[in-house]
Amino acid sequence: MSFRSATRLRTKITALLLSLAALWAFAAWVTLREGVNLLWVSQLDTSLAQPSEPLLVELQKERRVSAVRLSDDSIRARDDLNGQRTRTDQALAAFKDSASATIVDWALDDAGAAQLADVFRRLDGIKGTRQAVDAGRLNRIQATDAYSDVIDAIYALYGSMASLDDKALAKDTRTLVALSRAREVIAREDALLAGALAEGRLTPSEHAQFTQTVGAWRLIAEQAAADLPGSEKAAYQRTAEGAALTTLKALEKQVTEQGPEVGILPFSAAVWKKAVDRALNDFNAMVLGAGDRLVERATPVAVGVIVRLVLAGGLGLIAVVASIILSITTTRSLLAQLRKLRDAAHQLSDERLPGVVERIGHGEVVDVAKEAPPLEFGDDEIGSVGQAFNTVQRTAIQVAAEQAELRRSIRDILLSLARRTQGLVHRQLTVLDVMERRETDPEELKELFRLDHLAIRMRRNAENLIVLSGSSPARTWRRSVPMVDVVRGALAEVEDYTRVTLLPMGDVVLVGRAVGDVIHLLAELIENAVSFSPPYTNVQVGGQLVANGYVIEIEDRGLGMKPEDLEAANERIANPPEFRITGTARLGLYVVSQLAKRHDIQVVLKASPYGGTTVVVLLPQDLVQLDPAPRPQSGEAGERLPRRPTAVATAARPITGENVRTLKPARPAPVPTPPPVPAPAPMPAPVPAPAPVSSPAKAPAPEPEPDPEPPAEPEQQPVAEFTPSGLPLRVPQANLAPPLRDDMPTQPDFEEDDDERSPEEIRAMMGSLQSGTRLGRTEAARMLEEQSGGEAP
């Protein structure tokens, strides 16, 4: 998602205002920085430069007196040194107080702060230098160098403070610092020679040091003078050619020209002191005058910086504030219009369209102009968007109305087609039932059973259409039905029902109002389990009473489903979406969800420990009841089975509690000839049960509930007839369960075929049934049937 689409309008305008404010701040800071720099330089001059000048002078004097003290141990020399040290300590205390102010830390950069810390450290070391001088541990050169290190640190601090934005002013400032440094070298020369004059001789090392010092101050002064502006060079020339410096240079020449081995100085201490003091004063006056003139040149620069700061800062700030105010008012207006448009869109999608669709679903006539009144948004760009939205909402409501009407028409068409199909299927089942009772040929009877089974599946497909249309199927029962019969009724509607193993279900009955829907629901689930599992595996169906009702579990041995697919399927069953024409891949789940929702049945899919899928169907307590007359367990004598679920199975072998699977239909592929099959054991009479009565649109309605009659005597079970070989004769509907018998539609009476069958016919028929039991409807079963049919009685 891009930044443009991910941010809101308010955020975008705020970002625009912040950008404008940042641009103004940058322009103001560029101008303000020069003023701030001047302010910091002024503050550093007040807090560091000016307090350090007296300290430098006092340190230079203490250096000279210390050198004299090392050559002269008189009381006067000591008193002079102590007095000078007192004056130095006073200047040092004043400097530390001024330099320790907080404003100095703000004004200095990192390099300047490091230089100031170094100055403090060296000033703290003066106490050790004084103790060494008093103890005589230092000579004149060492003492002079110790004081010179402290003074050099202060001059290094001056260099870090000369950081003006104006390049010319910064260069002039560095030049004046260099000239002041030349004066310091002259003062260092004075200290060295004053000590020698006090002793009366100049050692060779001191002579060499003196010569180097003379050359150093002259070189520094000449280099600094070359960088002075034109107005300041004349002042320097006057000082350099003046009488004081001329006399100093003459005395320096006398000392440097005599050899270092002479040792005796050519002039007295008084002459040297007078000459050097005059030279230092003239040089200092020249430097101070140049500094004053530099401040005068810097004043217009500071004024210009202040003017630019006022223009860029003040006027720019006014412009930014005006832009912010205008943006805020414009944003509020835009947001109000957009909020109105948003609310209208939400009202359309959340209230109007669903309400229109629901009302159309109830058969109401909707006026599009009334349901989508035009909204007023103004004549600006937002108003144009609002007019487009008015068109959109009118079109949306009109399309929604048309779609709802179309869906209702489709539901009506589906319902009409389903009712017609259901009526035809019902008539087909009736005809098949008559044909099955009249037919005596085993092969033809099996084919009729197949047609019977296909018709039952067609009836379920027709009921699917009824469920999709939102109506209820017409199949209903007035009385409760045993749960095992309900499950068998569901098996009758499954194509590959021969792979289903029915486990004990318990003595439980299902209330009549839910029998049809539960049979349909279980048939869909069992069909799904059989379809999505390998053909050589079985599907187990079992049930038991639980605390919350009755649970039916359908477990297959297929490949199973992914966890996300199971979650999606359970969500689709628990919260069924609106049925749409597209997306028929999960049509069975939609039918199951609608049937489960009708009776508050819970259907949950979960992974099976065998690798397949287990479906748990929880019937609520109000749908199940304990059977007041317990039925025999599966496989025992007297069990009443429905006809259509076991139409083919009953012709093969009895259904037991351990195995209710029947043989699969014959495959076209040839199979090897099976071994001889022993004679079958006697079987209980299999009796088919009628399918529940359907009520299509054009079919007869279910038989109404008869008036209550006084209790009759228990009905005597019909006596089973047997063939000469001991096998029971098939009597249709002889052992039908009473609940299903009551709900059977009224069927026309047909004359039964009372013709006596010959033993050969009976043996041929039962031989074919035996073959179907062993090998199913395969080529091997056909061969066994022909072999048994050709034998003599």
N, C-alpha and C positions, 0 to 999 in steps of 0.2 A: 504494500500500500504506500503510495507516494505521500510526501509531506503535505502537498496541496490538498489532497483528499482526506487526510487524516486529521487536519486541524480545523477548528471551528472559526467562524467569522470573527468573533470577539478576540480570539487568540491571534488571528492574523493582523487585525488592526492594532492590537496591543504591541505585537512584534514590530509593526511599522513605526509606531510612536517611539518605542524603545530605540529603534535604529536611528530615528531622527534626533532623539535626545543624546544618543551616543556620538553622533556626528557633531552635534553642537559641543558636547563635552570635549571631544578631541580638538576641535578648532579653538575652543576657549583655553584648553590646557597648553596648546602650542604657544599661545600668546601669554598665558599666565606663567608658563615656565620661566620665561625671561624675567618677568617681574619677580617671581619667587627666587630665581637665582640671584638677582640684585639684592633682594631682601636678605638672603642667606649670606651673601658676601658682606653686606653691611653689618649683619649680626656678628659674623666672624671677625670683622675688623674691630668691632666694639668689644667683643668678649675675648679675643685671642691676640690680635695683632697689637692693639694699643697697650694692653697690660704687659705684653711680652717685651716691648721696647725698653722700659726701665729695667726689667730683669736682665736683658742682654747687656745693657750698660754696666750694671752692677756686677754681673758675672765677669765681664771683661776687666773691670777694676780689681775684683778679687783675684783673678788670675795673675794680674801684674803684681799685686801686693804679695801674693803667695810666692811668686818667683823671687821677689826681693827678700822676703822673709827667709827663704832657703839659703840666701847668700849673706844675710845680716841677722844675727841672733840678738840684736839689741832690744832693749825694752821698748824703744820707740817703734821699731819694726813690728813688734808683737802687738802693741796697742793699735797701730794702724790696721793690722790684719784683723784683729777682733772687731774694731769699729766697722770695717768694710763688710765683714761677715754678717754683722747685725743688719746693715742696710740691705745686703743681699737677701737675707731671710725675710725681711719685710716685703720686698718686691716679689719674692717667691710665693709668699702667702697670698698676696693680692692676685697674682696670676692664677694660682690654683683655685681660688674662690670664683673668679670670673670664668675660667675654662671648665669648671665642673657644672655649670648651669645646664638645665635640660634642653634649652633652646639650642645650645651648641651641638648636642647629640643629634638633634633634628637637622641642623644645617650641614653637618659634616657627612660626607659619604664614607664608604667602608675604608678607603685608603686614608682619608683624613683622620678617621677615628683611630686607625692603627698608628699613624704618626703621632697623634696626641698621646696615646698610651705610651709610646716609646719616650716621648719628652718627659712624662711623669716619672717613668722608671729611671731615666738618667738624672733627673733632678733629685730623686730620692737617694741616688748614689753620691751626691756631693758630700754628704756627711762622712762617708768612708774616705773620700779624697782629702777632706780636711784633717781627719785623724792621721792619715798617712803623712801629710805635710808636717803636722805638729810632731810626729815621731821621727821625722827625718828619713823615712823609708823611700821617698821619691826625690829625684834630682829635678833640676829646673825644667828640663825637656819633658820629663814624665808628668810633672805637675801641670805644665802648660798644655800638653796633649789631653789630660784628663778633663780640664775645663773646656778645652776646644771641642771635645766630643759632645758635651751638653749643648754648647752653642750651635754646633752643626745640626743637632736634632731639631732645634727651634727653627733654623733656616729651612730644613726639610719640610717642617710643618707649614711654613710660608708658601712653599712650592705647591703643596696640595690644596691650598686655599685659593690660588690664582686660577679659578675655573669659570671665568665669565663666558657667556654665550657670544658676546661681541669679541671677535677675534683680535681687533686692533687694541682694545682695552686690555684683553688678557695678555697680549704680547708686551705692552708697555708696563703692565704690572710685573711680569717676570723680569723685565730689564731692570726695574727699580730694585727688585729683590737681589739681583746679581750685583748691583752697585753697593747695596747695603752689605752684601757678602764681602766685597772688596774692602770696605771699611773694617769689617771684622778681622780680615787677614792682617791689615795694618795694626789693629789692636793686638793681635797675636804676636806680631813682630816686636811691638813695644814691650810686651811682657817678657819676651825672651832676652831682649837687649838690656832691659832695666835690671834684671837679675844679674846679668854679667857685669854691668856697671857697678852694682852694689858690691860685688866681690872684687872688682878691679881687674878682671881678666876675662877673656872669651876663649872657651875651650874649642878645640878643632871641630868637635861634633856640633857644638852650638854655632860655630861659624858656618858650617855647612847648612844647618837648619835655618839660620838667618838668611843666608843667600837664597835658599829655596823659597822662603816666605816672601822676600822682596820680589822675586820673579812671579810668584803666584798672584799677589795683589795687583801688580801692574797688568798681567795678562787678563785677569778677570775684569778689571776696569776697562781695558781697551775693547774687549769683546762686548761688554754691556753697552759701552758708548756707541759702538757701531750700530746697535739696534735701537738706539734712542731716536724719537722723532726729531725733525729738523729744529723745532723750537727748543728742545732740551739739549741738543748737542752744543749749542753755543754756551749754555750755562755750564756744561761739563768742561768745555775747553777753558773757560775762565777759571774754574776751580783747579783744573789740572795744571794750568800755566801760572797760577797764583804764587805768591811769595811763600805761603805755608808749605805747599807741596814741593815747591822748588827747593826750599831749605831741607825738607825731609829727604828728598831724593839725593841731595849733595851729601848729607850725613851717611845715607845708606851706601853711596858710592865709596866713601872713605873706608867704611868697614869691609866692603866686599873686595876692594882692590888690594888691601894688605893681606898677606898670606895668613893661613890658619895657624902657622907656627909662631906668629908674633905674640898673640895673646893679649897685649895691652891695647886698649881702645884709644883712638886719637882725640876723643872729646870727653867732656865730663857728663855726669848724669843730669845736671841741671840744664845743659844745652840741649841734650836729647829730649828731655821731658817737655821743654818749652816748644821745641819744634814739632814733636809728635802730637802734642795737645792741640796746637793750632791747626795742624793738618787734619786731625780727626774732626774737629769742630767744623772746618770749612767743608769737608767731605759730607758730613752729616747734614749740614745746612743745604747743600746742593741736592741731596737725596730727598729730604723733606719737602723742599720747594717743588721738585718734580712730582712728588706724590700729591701735593695740593693741586697742582695744575691737572694731574690725571683725574682727580675727583671732579674738577670743573668740567672736563671733557665728558665725563660719564653722566653728568646731570641731564643733558638733553636726551641721551640714550634712555635713561630711566623714565623721563617724561614721555617719550615716544612709546615705550613699553606700556605705560599706564594708559595712554590714550587708546592704543590697540586693544588693551584688555577691556576697557570700558565699552568700546564699540563691538568687539567680538563677543564679549561676555554678556553685556547688558542687552544690546539689541538682539543678539542671537537668542538669549533667554526669553525675551518678549515674543519672538517669533515662534519658539518652541512651545511656549505656554498657549499662544493663540492656536497653534496647530492641534495641540492636545484637546483644547476646548471644542474646536470645530469637529475633530474626529469623534469625540465622545457624543456630541449631539447627533452627528450623522449616524454613528453606530447604533445609538438607541432607536432612532427612527427606522433604520434598516432591520434591526432585530425585532422591533414590534411588528413590522409587516411580515417578516419571515416567520415569526412565532404564530401569527394569525394563519399564515399559509400552512405551517406545520400542524397546527391544531385541526384545521379543516381536513388535511390529509389523514390524520389519525382518526378523526370522527368518521371519515368515509370508509376507511379500511376496518375499523374496529366496531362500528355501530351500524352505519347505513347499509353497506353491502351485505353483511350477515343478516341484518333485519329484513332486507329486501328478499334475499334468497329464502329465508325462512317463511316469510309471508307468501311468496310464490309457491313454496312447497305445500303450504296449507290451502292453496287454491285461490288466493286473493289476487285481484287485479291491481297492478302497481302503476302509478302515474310518474313517469320519469321526470317531468318538469317539476312536480311537487317534491319528489325525493331528492332532487339535486338543484336547489335554488342557487342562482349566481351570487358570488361573493365579490364585494367591492374592495379593491386593493390600491386604487389610485391610478394615475396616468403615467407614472414613471416606469423604469425598467422592471421593478418588482411588480407593478401593476400589470405589465405585459405577461409576466410569469403567472400572476394570479388569474388572468383571463384564460391563459392556456390551461391552467388547472381546472377552471370551470368547465372547459370543453372536455378535459380528461375525465372528470367525475361524472359528467352526463353520459359520456361514452361508456365508462366503467359500469355505471348502474344499469344502463340499457343492455350491455353485454351480459352482466350478471343476471338480469331478468330473463334474457333469452336463453342463457345457459341453464338456469334453473328450470325453465319451462321445458327445455330440451331433455334434461335429466328426468323430469317427471314423465315426459312422454316416453322416454326409453324404458323407465320402470313399468309404465303401463303396458308397453309392448311386450317386455319380458314376462310380466305377469300373465298377459293374455296367451302368449305362446306356451308358457309353462302349464297353464290350466288346460289348454287344448291337448298338449302332449300328455299331461297326466291322465286326462280322460281316455285318450287312445291307449295308453299303456295299461290302464285299468281294464279296459275291454280286452286287450291282448292277453292279460293274465287270466281273465275269466275263460277265454277261449282255450288257452293252453291247459288250464286246469281240467276242462271237460275232455280235451284230447288225451291228457295224461291218464285219466281214469278209464278211458275206453281202449287205450293202446295196450297190446299184449306182447308185441315184438320188443325184445330187450334193446336192440340197437336203436329202433325208432324212439323207444322210451328215453334212452340216454340223450338223444338229440333234442327231444322235447324238454328234458330237464335243462339242457344247455340254453335253449331259447327262453325257458322260464327264468333262468338266472340272469341272462342278458336283459330281459324285460325289467327285472327288479332293479338292475343298475341304471337302466334308462329312467325308471321312476325317480331314482335319487338325483340324477342329473336334472330332471325337470324340477324337482324340489329345490335344487341349487338356484335355479333361475327365480323361483318364488322368493327365496331368501334374499337374493341380490336385489330384487325389486322392493324389498322392505316389507313384504307381507309374510303371513304365517302359512305353512303348509296345512292342507286340510286333513291330513291323517291324525286322528285323535283316538284315544281309548277312554272309555268311561270308568274302567276299573283298573286296579293295580295289576301289574304283570311281574312275575318273578324275574330277578335280575339276570339269571342265566338265559332266560328266553329273550330278554332284551339284547344281550350280547350276541346270541345266535342270530337274532333278527338283523343285527348290524353285519355279521359275517355273510349273510345272504346277499348283501349289496356290495361285496368286495369281489373283485375279479379273481384273484389268486388266493381264494379262501382256503385252499387245501394246505397252505403253508402255515396256517394259524393254529397254535396250540392253546386250548382253552383250559385254564386252571380253575380249581373250585372257586365259586363265587359266593357261597354262603346262602343261608335262608333269608334272603332279603327281597322285597318287592319294591318296584318303582311305581309311583303314583301315575294314574292314567294320563293326566294332562301333560306329562313330560315324556311319555314313552316315545312318541314319534320323533321329537327333536333329539332325544338322547340316542336313539338308534341311528339317526342321520349323523349326529356328531361323531359317534364311535366309528361309524362306517368310513367317514372321511379320514379319521386318524389312523385306522387300521389300513385303509387303502394307501395312505402315505407311507406307513411303516413297511408294507409289503413292496411298494414300488421302489423305495430307496434302500433296499437291502438285497444282497445277492440271492439268486433263485434257489440256491442249495441250503439256505438258512431258514430258520423258523421265526415266527413272531409270536410271542407269548402274551396272553391277555389274562389278567387275574384281578380279583377285587376282594375287598374286605371292609368291614365297618371300622370307622375311626371315631375319634371324639367329636369331630366337626361334621360328620356325615358319612358318606360312603366313597371310597377311593377305588378307582379302576386304573390299573397300570398297564400300558401297552409298550412292550419292549422289543426292539428289533436288534439284529446283529449286523448292522450295516457299517458304513465307514464313519458315521456320526457327523456332527456339525461343529464348526468352529465356535469358540466362546462368544465372539461378537455376533455370529449368526443366530445362536441360541438366544442371546439377549434381545436381538432385533425381533425374532419371532415371538418371544414372550411379550414384548412390548406391543406388537401388532395384535396379539390375541387379547391382552388386557385392555388396551385402548384402541379399539378398531377405528381406522380412519374412514373418511367418507369414501364410498365406493365410486370409482371412476372407470370409464370405459377402457382407458389405457392401463397397462401394467397388470396382466392376467397371470403373471408367473406365480403369485401367491394367492390365487383365487380360493383354494381350499382353506387356507388360514383365515381368510375373510369370512367364509361361510361358518367355520368353526367359531370364530369370535362372535358372530351375530347370534348363533344358536346358544353359545354359553352365556352371553349377555342377557338373553331372554329369560333364563331360569337361574341367574346368579351362580352359574357353574364356573369353577376355577379350573383352567387348563394351563399346565406348566410343562415346558420341555426342558429336559436336563440330560446330561451325558450319562450314558450307561456304562457300568464297570466292564461290560463285555466289548466296548468299543463302539457300540451303536448309540441309539437315542431312546430314551424312556420318556413317555408322555404320561403325566399324572393328571387324572380327571377327578376332581373332588366335587361330588354331588352334595348339595346342602342337606341338612337334616329334614327339612320339610318336604323333600322329594322322595325319601326312602322310609320304609317301614319294615319291621320284622314280619316274616311270613307266618301268619297264624297257623297254617297247616304245612309243616315242613315237608319238603319233597324228598324223594329218595336221591342219594348221591348219584352222580353221573355214572351211567353204565348199569345201574341196578334195574331190576324188573319194575315195571310200572312207570318209568320215567316218560314224561310227555315232552316231546321235542317239536319245535316248529318245523313246518314242512319245507319252506323254501330255502333256509340256510343250509339244510342237509339233504337236499333233493338228490344229489348225486352221491353224497356220502352214505346215505342210508341204503342205497343200492349196493354199496360195497361192503361196509362193515359197521358194527355199532360204534357209537361215540362213547368213550369212557372218560373218567376224570383225569386219566393220565395222558390221554391222547385223543383230541377231537379233530386231528388233521385228516383230511381225505386226500385221495390220490389226485395228482396233477392231470390235466388233460394230456392226451397223447401228443407226442411230438412227431413231426414228419420223418425224422431221421430213423433209420432202421436200428434195431437193437438185437443182441444175440438171443437165441432161443433159450428160455428159462428152463430150469430143471422141473421135474414132475412135481405137482402140487398135491398135497394130501387133501382128503375130503374135508370140507368146512364143517365146523361145529355148529350146532343149532344157535340161532340168533334171535333176540327179542324182536318183536314185530316193529320195524321202523315206520313211523307214521309222520307224514309231512304236515306242517302247520300252515295255515293260510297267511298270506301277507296282510299287513294292516290295510284297512280300507282307505283308499285315497278319495278325495272329493274334488275332482277337477271342475272346471267351470261348467262343462256340459255333461258331467257324469252324475249319476244318482247320488243324493246326499246320504251320509251315514244313517244307519238305522237308529231311530230315536230310542232313548232309554225306556224300557218297558215298565209298566206299572208294577209296583211291588206286589208280590203274591205270597200267600202263606208258605212257610217252609215245607219243602217236599222231602220225600224220603230219599236217602242217598241213592245216587244213580248207580246202577249195577254196570260194572265194566263189561264190555263185550268180550265174549270168549273168542280167543284167537283160533283161527283155523290153520291147519298145517297141511303141507303137501305130503304125498306118499313117502318122500325122502326125509321128512321131518322138519323141513324149513317152513317158517310162518308165511302165510299169505299176506300180501300187502293190502291193507284196508285203508283207503284214504280218510284222514281226519278221525280215525277211530280213537286214538289216544291223544287228542288235542287238549292242551291246558284249558281249564274252564275260563280263565280271564280272556284268553284269545278267542275261545269259542263264542263267548258272548258278543265280542266285537266284530265277528265275521259279518261281512255284508250278505244281504239276502241273495242267495244263489238259486238259480232255477233248478228244479229237480230233474234229474235225468235217469232214465232207466239204466240200471246196472246190467252189465253183461253177465247173465246167469248161465252162459254156456259152460259145460264141463270141459276142462282142458285135459288133454291126454297126458299120460305120464311122460311121454317123449317131449312134449312141449314144455312141461314144467321143468324137466331136467335140463333142457337146452337153456331156458331162461335163467335158472339158478346157476348153471355152469358159467354163463356169461357174467353174472354178478360176482361169482367166486374169482373169475379171472380179473375182473376189475379191481377186486380187493387186493390181489397180490401184486399185480404189475401195472394197475391203472389202465388208462386207455392208450395202450402202446401197441406196437405191432406184435409183441410177444403175447399180450393179452388176447389179441385177435386170433392168433394161432391156437392158443389154448382153448378159446371158445369154440373154434371150428372142430378141434379134436374131441372135446367133450360132447359137442352136438352130434357128432357122427357115431357115437357109441350106442349100443343097444341097451334098453332098459334092463 
